[in-house]
Amino acid sequence: MNHVYIDANSVAERYLGQRLSSEELREFEEHIVDCQECGDRLLLAEMFLARQGNRLKKDQDLVARVVLYKPRQVVLMLVVAALAIPVACLLWALISRS
């Protein structure tokens, strides 16, 4: 599934409304796992529907938020944060010795 198809067929909106065929559903869910842009589109579609008064079920509200958090990115941020403190301490020790 590509962005042209997603835009032309309002896939994000139809996904939230549970109106995708089983094949479209499978392809879109595979696509949004690795595509931040489509995760953002899904969140925007959810916000638009909420503003229009179309309240989604609680489990549907969570879907858009879940795809925005990529496990690899979270792990990478934690590793960088864990390394930042010892590096800062080492630099402080080197600077203060001078």
N, C-alpha and C positions, 0 to 999 in steps of 0.2 A: 504494500500500500504506500502511495506517495502523497506528497502534500497537495498536488494538483487535484487528485481524486478526493482527498479529505475535504478540501475547500469547496470543490464543485458539488459535492454530495452532502454537505453539512454533517459530516460523520461525527464530530464531537457532540453536537446537539442531539443527534439521533442516538448516540451511545448513552448519553445521560437519560434519554427518554426510553431506553431499552427497546429501540426500534431498528436495530441492525440485524441483518441475517446472521446465521451462525458463522458463516465464512467471513463476513465483514467483521464480526465481533472478534474472532480469533486473530485476523490480520491486524486489526487496529490495536488490540491489546499487546500483540507482539511488537508493534511499531512504537507505542508510547513508552515502553519500558526503556528504550534507548534514546528517545527523542524529547529533549527538554522543550523544544518549540511546541510540540503537540501536547505535552503535559500542560504547558501554559495555556494553549488553546482550550483544552478541556476545562481548566480552572475558570477561564473567562466565560466559557459557555455556561458553566454552572452558576457563576455570579450573575450573568445576564438573565437566566431563567429565574433565579431567586428574586431579582429586581422586578421582574414581570409578574411576580406573585405566584409563580409555579413552584411551590415548595416540593423539593425532592425528598424521598425517604432518607432516613438517617444513614443507612448503609451506602446510598448513592452519593451523599455529601462527602463521605470519606474517600471515595474512589479517586477523585481528582487530587486530593491532598496526598494520597499514598504514592501516586506516580511521580510526584514532584521530588520526593526524597529518594535519591539514588544511593544504595548501600555503599558502592565504591567511593563516591564522593564524601560520604559521611566518614568512612574509615580513613580516607586520605586526610581530611581535615583534623581528625583526632590524632593521627600520627604527627602531622605538622605541629599541632599544638603541644603534643608531648615532647617533641624535639626542641621547640622554641625556648622552653624554660632552661634546660641544661645549657644550651648554646648561649643564652643571655647571661647565665651565671659564669660561664667560662670567659666570655668577653669582659664581664665586670671584673673578674679576678685578674685578667691580663692587663686591663687598663689601670686598675688600682695599684698593681705592682710597679708600674712605671713611674 
